[in-house]
Amino acid sequence: MSHVNISNSTLPTSISAEVKEAQSMFPSVNVLTSTPHFLIATYERTPYTRIKMTLTFPDGYPSHPLVVNIDQDALVPQGLKKKLEKELNGLANERAKLTQYDQVRAVWERLTTFVDTNMFVPCWKELKKCVDLVQSSNTKATAKGKQSTMSIIETKGKIQLSLHNEAYYYKCSILIDPAYPDFSSGKSCNLQIQSTNFPPTIETMLTAQAQEIVRRMQEGLSRERALQMSNPIRLPKNFHLHDDDNNSIKSRITNETIKNIKHDTETLKRVCELRNAESASKYNHNAGYQDLKVLAKDRKDARRTINKLTEAERMADLKLEEKQRANKLEEAKLIEGYYDVYEGSHEPQPCLYVLVKFLVDKVRGLVGETCPCCTERVLPVDPEELKLMYGSNSHQVNNQKHPKATKKKMKPMRCYCGCWYHKSCLNTFLTEPPFGIECPTENCGRRVFHPDWPGDIKQLEREWAAREARKREVEDAMLFL
């Protein structure tokens, strides 16, 4: 809003006349209360950008400056309140030197211009937290290298974010919508990648999830729900949490299952021998005629042993079934976090700080991430080596010390739970028993899924059993050589 010049001949001569003239010049300012001693008004650019002010006229006004007080509420944080009060009271002090009834007009003009041209007013508190977060991310480890920075263009509502960690960097821009946290142009925070030395696969994964978080929070989801539902890794096709037959107990092929099968075979063999003893006749083809008393005792002992074996096996089967049922319930608990019921407020949620924190945490955390299986660093120190693992610049592989196959085995893979594994470690974790166990990463504890491997436990068990059978066949064949 341009500055309004008023000649001395048209200046008002009283407080009421000054307020009336200011209202005619700034109709968008809503006056709630006006008296000779104070004035309460609000100015609103959007429903989420509203400033409420109280102007107090002291004795001796206008030679004494009016006192401006900005109300602090959910839309006006403490930092913005202090900034506006300092600037507007300073302006009133300057205008008081002229002893003219134009301080209200000057204050309103400065306030409306600030609100109309500064796109960060509705996210002022978030912006301050973002700046502190980026500055605090520059740890001692990154002090020798490039520092993460965040630059702001208030009139355009644009943020330039440059994140660095060791040799890796991620540079992007974030454009704030004028209607933030609502949106008028599709996104309340428009994230655009500018440059990075992460491979395209990882960069797309980070950027896509960050954009999905913004979209989810626009729909009214909380930060936690938005993070959970923005997962870029899709669930396996055969994964179904809500099984129609919830009470069915399905056995898995494990080492314990194989031992149980062997035990059952031996038990059946023993029962068969006892049944034969129980049904033995007076005449035995091998021993001839037997003593009836001895035969009766043998039959009685056989029946008693059969009853004991039957009862013991029945109790063992009950315990096994209970254990399998408990395992199924535990598995449901481990994976129930993959399905989230919508519990949003249906009002757009502020997402700037969540977006910046997600990017800072991912760039900082991913570089130092360790594989849950081998506890070795997931990403190599050299970004160029990481690109080779993903197949970029493959013509340079022959010049490296390690062969291409070795690099592919160390390729970082992100699972559905959000943890990163080496490809070879993840393959061993998913394709060898025990199947369906939780992620060993601290504070994770959910089942490990990846779309490149089957999600059906029965299929994994069958494939493992087939591999083991082939190994045994090879070992048996080697015995004859």
WOGIBEL-V174279 format. One record per pair of residues at least 12 apart in sequence whose C-alpha atoms are under 10 Angstrom apart, sorted by the first residue. I is the first residue (numbers start at 0). J is the second residue. D is the distance in Angstrom with one decimal. If there is no record, write none. Layout:
I	J	D
I	J	D
//
This chain:
0	108	7.2
0	109	8.5
0	110	9.9
0	111	7.3
0	112	5.3
0	113	9.0
0	115	8.0
0	116	8.7
1	108	8.2
1	109	9.6
1	112	8.0
2	105	8.6
2	108	7.2
2	109	8.7
2	112	9.3
3	24	8.9
3	104	8.8
3	105	8.6
3	108	8.3
5	101	9.1
7	99	8.6
10	99	7.5
10	100	6.8
10	101	7.3
11	99	8.1
11	100	5.9
11	101	7.6
12	61	9.8
12	99	8.0
12	100	6.4
12	101	9.5
13	35	9.2
13	60	9.5
13	61	9.2
13	99	9.5
13	100	6.8
13	101	9.9
14	33	9.8
14	34	8.8
14	35	6.4
14	36	8.9
14	37	9.8
14	56	8.5
14	60	8.6
14	61	8.7
14	100	6.9
14	101	9.2
14	102	9.9
14	103	9.1
15	33	8.3
15	34	7.9
15	35	6.9
15	100	9.8
16	100	8.6
17	99	9.7
17	100	6.0
17	101	6.5
17	102	8.5
17	103	7.2
17	104	7.7
18	30	9.3
18	33	8.1
18	34	9.7
18	35	9.8
18	38	8.7
18	100	9.1
18	101	8.9
18	102	9.7
18	103	6.9
18	104	7.9
19	33	9.9
19	104	10.0
20	101	9.2
20	103	9.4
20	104	8.0
21	101	8.4
21	102	9.5
21	103	6.7
21	104	5.1
21	105	8.9
21	106	9.9
21	107	7.9
21	108	9.2
22	103	9.6
22	104	8.5
22	107	9.5
24	104	8.0
24	107	9.6
24	108	9.2
25	42	9.7
25	104	8.3
25	107	7.6
25	108	7.9
25	111	8.7
26	42	9.7
27	41	8.8
27	42	6.7
27	43	7.6
27	44	8.8
27	111	9.0
28	40	6.7
28	41	5.9
28	42	4.8
28	43	7.6
28	44	9.9
28	50	9.8
28	51	9.8
28	107	8.0
28	111	8.4
29	41	5.2
29	42	6.3
29	43	8.5
29	51	9.4
30	42	8.9
30	51	9.8
30	52	9.7
31	51	9.7
31	53	9.9
32	53	9.3
33	53	9.9
33	54	9.4
34	55	9.5
34	56	9.3
35	55	9.0
35	56	7.2
35	57	9.6
36	54	8.6
36	55	6.0
36	56	5.1
36	57	7.1
36	58	8.7
36	60	9.9
36	65	9.9
37	53	7.0
37	54	5.5
37	55	4.3
37	56	5.6
37	57	8.6
37	65	9.1
37	66	9.2
37	67	9.9
38	52	8.2
38	53	5.6
38	54	5.0
38	55	6.5
38	56	8.2
38	67	9.7
38	103	9.5
39	51	7.4
39	52	5.8
39	53	4.5
39	54	6.4
39	55	8.8
39	68	9.6
39	69	9.9
40	52	5.6
40	53	6.6
40	54	8.3
40	107	9.8
41	53	8.8
41	69	9.8
41	70	9.8
42	107	8.9
42	110	8.5
42	111	7.2
42	114	8.6
43	111	8.8
43	114	8.4
43	115	9.4
44	111	8.7
44	114	7.2
44	115	6.8
44	120	9.9
44	121	9.8
44	177	9.0
44	178	8.6
45	114	10.0
45	115	9.9
45	121	8.9
45	177	8.2
45	178	6.2
45	179	8.5
45	180	10.0
45	181	9.3
46	74	9.4
46	121	9.4
46	178	8.1
46	179	9.4
46	180	9.7
46	181	9.1
47	73	9.3
47	74	6.5
47	75	9.6
47	120	8.9
47	121	5.9
47	122	9.1
47	177	10.0
47	178	7.4
47	179	7.1
47	180	7.3
47	181	8.2
48	74	6.7
48	75	8.4
48	114	7.8
48	115	9.5
48	118	9.4
48	119	9.4
48	120	6.6
48	121	5.2
48	122	9.0
48	177	9.5
48	178	8.3
48	179	8.5
48	180	9.7
49	72	9.8
49	73	9.9
49	74	6.8
49	75	7.8
49	114	8.7
49	120	9.0
49	121	8.3
50	69	7.3
50	70	7.5
50	71	8.8
50	72	9.2
50	74	7.8
50	75	7.0
50	80	9.3
50	83	10.0
50	110	8.8
50	111	9.4
50	114	8.5
50	120	9.7
51	68	8.7
51	69	6.0
51	70	5.6
51	71	8.3
51	72	9.1
51	74	9.8
51	75	8.8
52	67	7.0
52	68	5.7
52	69	4.5
52	70	5.9
52	71	9.4
52	80	9.9
52	84	9.5
52	107	9.8
52	110	9.9
53	66	8.1
53	67	6.0
53	68	5.1
53	69	6.4
53	70	7.6
54	66	5.7
54	67	4.8
54	68	6.5
54	69	8.9
54	88	10.0
54	102	10.0
54	103	8.0
54	106	9.4
55	67	6.6
55	68	8.2
56	103	9.8
59	98	9.7
60	95	8.1
60	98	7.9
60	99	8.8
60	100	8.2
60	102	9.7
61	91	9.5
61	94	8.6
61	95	5.9
61	96	8.6
61	97	8.4
61	98	5.1
61	99	5.8
61	100	5.9
61	101	8.3
61	102	7.8
62	92	9.2
62	94	8.7
62	95	5.1
62	96	6.5
62	97	7.4
62	98	4.5
62	99	7.4
62	100	9.1
63	91	8.8
63	92	7.7
63	94	9.3
63	95	5.7
63	96	8.1
63	98	7.8
64	88	7.9
64	89	9.1
64	90	9.0
64	91	5.3
64	92	5.2
64	93	8.2
64	94	7.4
64	95	5.1
64	96	8.4
64	98	8.9
64	102	7.8
65	87	9.8
65	88	7.6
65	90	9.9
65	91	6.3
65	92	7.9
65	94	9.7
65	95	8.2
65	102	7.4
65	103	8.3
65	106	9.7
66	84	8.9
66	87	8.8
66	88	6.4
66	89	9.8
66	91	7.7
66	92	9.2
67	83	8.9
67	84	6.2
67	85	8.9
67	86	9.7
67	87	6.7
67	88	5.8
67	89	9.6
67	91	8.3
67	103	9.7
67	106	8.5
68	80	8.3
68	81	9.3
68	83	8.8
68	84	6.2
68	85	9.6
68	87	9.0
68	88	8.6
69	81	8.2
69	82	9.8
69	83	7.3
69	84	6.4
69	87	9.7
70	84	9.9
73	121	9.9
74	120	8.6
74	121	6.6
74	122	8.4
74	123	8.8
74	124	9.1
75	120	8.1
75	121	7.9
75	122	9.2
75	123	7.9
75	124	8.3
76	120	9.7
76	121	9.6
76	122	9.3
76	123	7.2
76	124	6.1
76	125	9.7
77	123	9.6
77	124	8.3
78	123	7.9
78	124	7.3
78	127	8.6
79	120	8.0
79	123	6.8
79	124	7.9
83	109	9.6
83	110	7.8
83	113	9.1
86	106	9.3
86	109	8.8
86	110	9.3
87	102	9.8
87	105	8.8
87	106	6.0
87	107	8.9
87	109	7.4
87	110	7.6
88	102	10.0
88	106	8.3
89	106	9.8
90	102	8.2
90	105	7.6
90	106	7.0
90	109	8.6
91	103	8.4
91	105	7.7
91	106	7.0
94	106	9.6
113	153	9.9
113	154	9.4
115	154	8.7
115	177	9.4
116	153	7.4
116	154	5.2
116	155	8.0
116	156	8.9
116	177	9.8
117	152	8.8
117	153	5.1
117	154	5.1
117	155	7.7
117	156	7.0
117	177	9.3
118	152	8.9
118	153	5.9
118	154	6.2
118	155	6.7
118	156	4.7
118	157	8.4
118	174	9.5
118	175	6.9
118	176	7.7
118	177	6.0
118	178	8.8
118	179	8.5
119	151	9.4
119	152	9.2
119	153	6.4
119	154	8.6
119	155	9.2
119	156	6.1
119	157	8.9
119	175	7.5
119	176	9.3
119	177	8.6
119	179	8.7
120	153	9.1
120	156	9.5
120	177	9.6
120	179	9.3
121	175	9.8
121	177	8.9
121	178	8.5
121	179	6.5
121	180	7.5
121	349	9.0
122	175	9.1
122	179	7.7
122	180	7.9
122	349	7.5
122	350	9.0
122	351	7.4
122	352	8.8
124	352	9.0
125	349	8.3
125	350	8.5
125	351	6.5
125	352	5.3
125	353	8.8
125	355	9.6
126	151	9.4
126	158	9.6
126	351	7.5
126	352	7.0
126	355	9.5
127	352	9.1
128	351	9.8
128	352	7.0
128	355	9.6
128	356	9.4
129	149	8.5
129	351	8.1
129	352	5.8
129	353	9.0
129	354	9.4
129	355	6.5
129	356	7.3
129	359	9.6
130	148	8.5
130	149	6.7
130	150	8.9
130	151	9.7
130	352	9.5
130	355	9.5
131	149	9.9
132	149	9.9
132	352	9.1
132	355	8.5
132	356	7.3
132	359	8.0
132	360	9.8
133	146	9.3
133	147	6.4
133	148	6.6
133	149	7.0
133	160	8.8
133	161	9.1
133	162	8.0
133	355	8.5
133	356	8.5
133	359	7.2
133	360	10.0
134	146	8.5
134	147	7.1
134	148	7.2
134	149	8.5
135	147	9.3
136	148	9.6
136	162	8.9
136	163	9.1
136	164	8.9
136	359	7.5
136	360	8.7
136	363	7.8
137	162	9.2
137	163	8.3
137	164	8.3
137	363	9.6
138	164	9.2
140	164	8.3
140	165	7.5
141	163	7.8
141	164	6.2
141	165	6.0
141	166	9.3
142	164	9.8
142	165	9.4
143	165	9.0
144	163	8.3
144	164	8.2
144	165	6.8
144	166	7.9
145	161	9.7
145	162	8.9
145	163	6.3
145	164	7.9
145	165	8.0
145	166	8.6
145	167	9.7
145	168	9.0
146	161	8.3
146	162	7.4
146	163	6.0
146	164	8.1
146	165	9.5
146	168	9.8
147	160	7.8
147	161	5.4
147	162	4.5
147	163	5.1
147	164	8.0
147	168	8.7
147	169	9.4
147	170	9.5
147	359	9.2
148	160	6.1
148	161	5.2
148	162	6.6
148	163	8.5
148	170	9.6
149	161	6.3
149	162	8.4
149	170	10.0
149	172	9.6
150	172	9.6
151	172	9.9
151	173	9.7
152	174	9.6
153	175	9.8
155	174	7.8
155	175	8.1
155	176	9.5
155	177	9.3
156	173	8.3
156	174	5.8
156	175	5.1
156	176	7.4
156	177	7.8
156	188	9.8
157	172	7.0
157	173	5.7
157	174	4.5
157	175	6.2
157	176	9.3
157	188	9.5
157	189	9.4
158	171	8.4
158	172	5.5
158	173	5.0
158	174	6.4
158	175	8.2
158	190	9.6
159	171	6.2
159	172	4.7
159	173	6.7
159	174	9.0
159	191	9.9
159	193	9.5
160	172	5.9
160	173	7.7
160	192	9.7
160	193	9.5
160	355	8.6
160	358	9.6
160	359	9.6
161	193	9.4
161	194	9.3
161	195	9.5
161	359	9.6
162	195	9.4
162	358	8.3
162	359	6.9
162	362	7.2
162	363	8.4
163	195	9.7
163	359	9.0
163	362	7.6
163	363	7.9
163	366	10.0
164	359	9.6
164	362	6.9
164	363	6.0
164	364	9.1
164	365	9.5
164	366	7.0
164	367	9.0
165	363	9.0
165	366	7.9
165	367	9.4
165	380	7.9
165	381	9.3
165	382	9.8
166	196	8.7
166	366	9.1
166	379	10.0
166	380	7.1
166	381	6.9
166	382	6.8
166	383	9.9
167	195	7.7
167	196	6.2
167	197	6.9
167	362	8.1
167	363	9.3
167	366	7.6
167	380	8.7
167	381	8.4
167	382	6.6
168	194	8.2
168	195	5.5
168	196	6.1
168	197	7.5
168	362	7.7
168	363	9.7
168	366	10.0
168	382	9.6
169	192	8.0
169	193	8.0
169	194	6.3
169	195	4.5
169	196	7.1
169	197	7.6
169	202	8.4
169	358	8.7
169	359	9.4
169	362	7.4
170	191	9.0
170	192	6.3
170	193	5.4
170	194	5.2
170	195	6.0
170	196	9.5
171	190	7.0
171	191	5.6
171	192	4.3
171	193	4.8
171	194	6.9
171	195	8.7
171	206	9.4
171	358	9.8
172	188	9.7
172	189	8.0
172	190	5.9
172	191	5.3
172	192	6.5
172	193	7.0
173	187	9.7
173	188	6.1
173	189	5.4
173	190	4.6
173	191	6.5
173	192	8.9
173	351	8.8
173	354	9.4
173	355	9.1
174	186	9.0
174	187	8.0
174	188	5.6
174	189	5.0
174	190	6.7
174	191	8.4
174	351	9.9
175	187	5.9
175	188	4.9
175	189	6.6
175	190	9.1
175	351	8.4
176	188	6.3
176	189	7.7
179	217	9.6
179	347	8.7
179	348	9.1
179	349	7.6
179	350	9.2
179	351	9.4
180	213	9.9
180	216	9.1
180	217	7.4
180	346	9.2
180	347	5.9
180	348	6.1
180	349	5.2
180	350	7.3
180	351	8.6
181	216	9.9
181	217	6.8
181	218	9.5
181	346	8.3
181	347	5.6
181	348	7.9
181	349	8.4
182	217	8.0
182	347	8.6
185	214	9.1
185	217	9.7
186	210	8.9
186	213	7.4
186	214	7.0
186	217	7.8
187	213	7.4
187	214	8.3
187	216	9.4
187	217	7.3
187	347	8.9
187	348	9.6
187	349	8.6
187	350	8.0
187	351	8.5
188	210	8.4
188	213	6.7
188	214	8.9
188	217	9.5
188	349	9.5
188	350	7.5
188	351	6.7
188	354	8.4
189	210	7.8
189	213	8.5
189	214	9.9
189	351	9.9
190	206	7.9
190	207	9.6
190	209	8.0
190	210	6.6
190	213	9.0
190	354	9.0
191	206	8.2
191	210	9.1
192	206	7.3
196	382	6.6
196	383	8.2
196	385	9.5
196	386	8.6
197	362	9.7
197	382	6.9
197	383	9.0
197	385	7.9
197	386	7.5
198	382	8.3
198	383	9.0
198	385	7.3
198	386	5.5
198	387	9.1
198	388	9.3
198	389	7.1
198	390	9.2
198	391	7.7
199	386	8.8
199	389	8.8
199	391	9.1
200	386	9.7
200	389	7.9
201	365	10.0
201	389	9.5
201	411	9.2
201	412	9.4
201	413	9.1
203	231	9.2
204	230	9.0
204	231	6.3
204	232	8.5
204	413	9.4
205	230	9.9
205	231	8.4
205	357	9.0
205	358	7.6
205	361	7.7
205	362	8.9
206	231	9.8
206	358	8.5
207	229	8.5
207	230	9.1
207	231	7.1
208	225	9.6
208	226	8.2
208	228	9.3
208	229	5.5
208	230	6.3
208	231	5.9
208	232	9.6
208	354	9.7
208	357	9.3
208	358	9.7
209	225	9.8
209	226	8.8
209	229	7.9
209	230	9.6
209	231	9.7
209	353	9.1
209	354	6.2
209	355	8.8
209	357	7.1
209	358	7.3
210	229	8.6
210	354	8.2
211	225	7.9
211	226	8.6
211	228	8.4
211	229	5.4
211	230	8.4
211	231	8.8
211	354	9.9
212	224	9.0
212	225	5.2
212	226	6.1
212	227	9.0
212	228	8.0
212	229	5.8
212	230	9.1
212	350	8.0
212	353	8.3
212	354	7.3
212	357	9.2
213	225	8.0
213	226	9.6
213	229	9.3
213	347	9.7
213	348	9.0
213	349	8.9
213	350	6.1
213	351	8.2
213	353	8.5
213	354	7.0
214	229	9.0
214	347	9.4
214	348	10.0
214	350	9.2
215	228	7.9
215	229	7.6
215	343	9.3
215	347	8.9
215	348	9.0
215	350	9.5
216	343	8.5
216	344	9.7
216	345	9.3
216	346	8.6
216	347	6.1
216	348	5.3
216	349	7.4
216	350	6.5
216	353	9.5
217	343	9.9
217	345	8.4
217	346	7.3
217	347	4.3
217	348	5.9
217	349	8.0
217	350	8.0
218	343	7.3
218	344	8.2
218	345	6.0
218	346	6.7
218	347	5.7
218	348	7.7
219	341	9.4
219	342	8.5
219	343	4.8
219	344	5.1
219	345	4.5
219	346	4.7
219	347	4.7
219	348	5.6
219	349	9.3
220	341	7.5
220	342	6.8
220	343	4.2
220	344	6.7
220	345	7.5
220	346	8.3
220	347	7.9
220	348	7.1
221	341	9.8
221	342	8.2
221	343	6.5
221	344	8.1
221	347	9.5
221	348	7.2
221	349	9.4
221	350	9.3
222	348	8.5
222	349	9.2
222	350	7.9
222	353	7.0
222	354	9.6
223	353	9.8
224	339	7.4
224	340	8.9
224	341	8.1
224	342	8.3
224	343	8.4
225	339	9.9
225	341	10.0
225	343	9.6
225	350	9.9
225	353	9.7
226	353	9.3
226	357	8.9
227	336	8.2
227	337	7.6
227	338	8.7
227	339	7.8
227	416	9.2
227	417	9.6
228	336	10.0
228	337	8.2
228	338	8.2
228	339	7.4
228	340	9.9
228	341	9.8
230	337	9.5
230	414	9.7
230	415	7.1
230	416	8.5
230	417	7.9
231	413	9.5
231	414	9.6
231	415	8.0
231	417	9.4
232	413	7.8
232	414	6.9
232	415	5.4
232	416	8.8
232	417	8.6
232	448	8.8
232	449	7.3
232	450	7.4
233	414	9.4
233	415	7.1
233	448	8.9
233	449	7.8
233	450	6.6
234	337	8.7
234	414	9.7
234	415	7.1
234	448	7.1
234	449	7.3
234	450	6.6
234	454	8.0
235	415	9.5
235	448	7.1
235	449	7.0
235	450	5.4
235	451	8.6
235	452	8.0
235	453	6.7
235	454	5.1
235	455	8.0
236	450	8.2
236	453	8.1
236	454	7.0
236	455	8.4
237	453	7.5
237	454	5.7
237	455	5.4
237	456	9.1
237	458	9.6
238	448	9.3
238	453	9.0
238	454	5.7
238	455	6.3
238	456	9.1
239	334	10.0
239	454	9.4
239	455	9.1
240	330	9.4
240	331	6.9
240	332	9.9
240	334	7.5
240	335	7.2
240	337	8.8
240	338	8.4
241	331	8.8
241	335	9.4
245	324	9.9
245	327	9.2
245	328	9.5
246	324	8.2
246	327	9.6
247	323	9.9
247	324	8.4
247	327	9.6
248	320	7.2
248	321	9.2
248	322	9.9
248	323	6.6
248	324	6.2
248	325	9.8
248	326	9.6
248	327	7.8
249	320	9.3
249	323	7.7
249	324	8.7
249	327	8.8
249	457	9.2
250	319	9.7
250	320	9.0
250	323	7.3
250	324	9.9
250	457	9.0
251	323	9.1
251	432	9.7
251	433	9.2
251	434	8.4
251	456	8.1
251	457	7.0
251	459	9.9
251	460	7.1
251	461	9.5
252	432	8.4
252	433	9.0
252	434	9.0
252	456	9.7
252	457	8.2
252	459	9.5
252	460	5.9
252	461	7.9
252	463	8.9
252	464	7.7
253	431	9.5
253	432	6.4
253	433	6.7
253	434	8.3
253	460	8.0
253	463	9.7
253	464	9.1
254	432	8.1
254	433	8.6
256	319	9.9
259	315	10.0
259	316	9.9
259	319	9.7
262	312	10.0
263	312	8.5
266	305	9.9
266	308	7.8
266	309	9.2
266	312	8.6
267	308	9.6
267	309	9.9
269	304	9.7
269	305	8.8
269	308	9.1
270	301	8.8
270	302	9.6
270	304	8.5
270	305	6.2
270	306	9.6
270	308	7.9
270	309	8.8
271	305	9.3
272	301	8.9
272	305	9.9
273	297	9.4
273	298	8.4
273	300	8.9
273	301	5.2
273	302	7.4
273	303	9.7
273	304	7.8
273	305	6.9
274	298	8.8
274	301	7.1
274	302	7.8
274	305	8.0
275	298	9.2
275	301	8.9
276	294	8.9
276	297	7.1
276	298	6.2
276	299	9.5
276	300	9.3
276	301	6.5
276	302	9.0
277	294	8.9
277	295	8.7
277	296	9.7
277	297	7.2
277	298	4.3
277	299	7.4
277	300	8.4
277	301	5.7
277	302	6.6
277	305	9.6
278	294	10.0
278	298	7.3
278	301	9.5
278	302	9.9
279	294	7.9
279	295	9.6
279	297	9.2
279	298	7.7
280	294	8.2
280	295	10.0
280	298	10.0
281	294	7.4
281	295	9.6
326	436	10.0
329	436	9.8
329	437	10.0
330	435	7.6
330	436	7.9
330	437	8.3
330	445	8.7
330	446	7.8
331	445	9.8
331	446	9.5
332	444	9.8
332	445	8.5
332	446	9.7
333	435	9.7
333	436	8.8
333	437	6.9
333	438	9.4
333	443	9.4
333	444	6.6
333	445	4.8
333	446	6.1
333	447	9.8
334	416	9.4
334	435	9.9
334	437	8.7
334	444	8.9
334	445	5.7
334	446	5.8
334	447	9.0
335	445	8.5
335	446	9.5
336	416	9.3
336	445	7.7
336	446	9.7
337	415	8.6
337	416	8.3
337	445	8.7
337	446	9.4
365	377	8.2
365	378	7.6
365	418	9.3
365	419	8.2
366	378	6.0
366	379	8.3
366	380	8.4
367	379	9.4
367	380	9.5
368	418	8.5
368	419	7.2
368	420	9.1
369	418	9.0
369	419	7.4
369	420	7.7
369	421	9.1
369	440	9.4
370	411	8.7
370	412	9.6
370	418	8.1
370	419	6.1
370	420	4.7
370	421	6.3
370	422	9.8
370	424	8.0
370	425	9.0
370	439	9.8
370	440	8.7
371	418	8.0
371	419	7.7
371	420	6.6
371	421	9.0
371	424	8.7
371	425	9.2
371	428	9.9
371	438	7.7
371	439	6.1
371	440	5.6
371	441	8.9
372	419	10.0
372	420	7.4
372	421	8.4
372	423	9.9
372	424	6.2
372	425	7.8
372	427	9.2
372	428	7.7
372	438	9.3
372	439	7.7
372	440	8.8
373	420	8.8
373	421	8.5
373	424	7.2
373	425	10.0
374	420	9.3
374	421	9.9
374	440	9.8
375	420	9.4
375	421	8.9
376	409	9.9
376	411	9.7
376	419	9.9
376	420	9.3
376	421	9.0
377	409	7.7
377	410	8.0
377	411	5.9
377	412	8.8
377	419	7.0
377	420	6.6
377	421	6.3
377	422	9.8
378	409	8.7
378	410	8.3
378	411	6.7
378	419	9.4
378	420	9.7
378	421	9.0
379	409	9.2
379	410	9.6
379	411	9.5
383	395	9.8
384	396	9.0
384	399	8.9
384	406	8.4
385	406	8.6
385	407	9.8
385	409	9.2
385	410	7.6
385	411	8.5
386	410	9.4
387	399	9.7
387	403	8.2
387	406	7.3
387	407	8.2
387	410	9.0
388	403	7.9
388	404	9.1
388	405	8.9
388	406	5.2
388	407	5.2
388	408	8.2
388	409	7.1
388	410	5.2
388	411	8.1
389	406	8.8
389	407	7.3
389	409	9.8
389	410	6.7
389	411	8.6
390	403	9.2
390	406	9.5
390	407	8.3
390	410	9.7
405	423	9.5
406	422	9.7
407	421	9.1
407	422	7.5
407	423	8.5
408	421	6.8
408	422	5.3
408	423	5.0
408	424	8.2
408	425	9.7
408	426	9.5
409	421	5.0
409	422	5.7
409	423	6.6
409	424	8.3
410	422	5.4
410	423	8.1
410	424	9.9
411	423	9.4
411	424	9.8
411	425	9.4
412	424	9.7
412	425	7.8
412	449	8.5
412	451	9.9
413	425	9.6
413	447	9.9
413	448	9.3
413	449	7.7
414	438	9.6
414	446	9.5
414	447	6.4
414	448	5.7
414	449	5.2
414	450	8.5
414	451	9.9
415	445	9.2
415	446	8.5
415	447	6.6
415	448	5.4
415	449	6.1
415	450	8.6
416	437	9.6
416	438	7.8
416	440	9.9
416	443	7.4
416	444	8.7
416	445	6.4
416	446	7.2
416	447	6.3
416	448	7.3
416	449	9.1
417	438	9.9
417	443	8.7
417	445	9.8
417	447	9.2
417	448	9.8
418	438	8.2
418	439	9.6
418	440	7.5
418	443	8.3
418	447	8.8
419	440	9.7
425	447	9.0
425	448	9.6
425	449	9.0
425	452	9.5
426	449	9.9
426	451	9.5
426	452	8.0
428	447	8.8
429	447	7.7
429	448	8.2
429	449	9.0
429	452	7.6
429	453	8.7
429	454	9.1
429	456	9.3
429	459	7.9
430	452	8.4
430	453	9.1
430	456	9.4
430	458	9.8
430	459	6.1
430	460	7.9
430	462	8.0
430	463	6.6
431	459	8.0
431	460	8.1
431	462	9.4
431	463	6.5
431	464	9.6
432	459	9.0
432	460	7.8
432	463	8.1
433	460	9.2
434	446	9.7
434	447	9.8
434	455	9.8
434	456	6.5
434	457	9.1
434	459	7.6
434	460	7.5
435	447	7.4
435	448	9.0
435	454	8.9
435	455	9.1
435	456	6.6
435	457	10.0
435	459	9.4
//
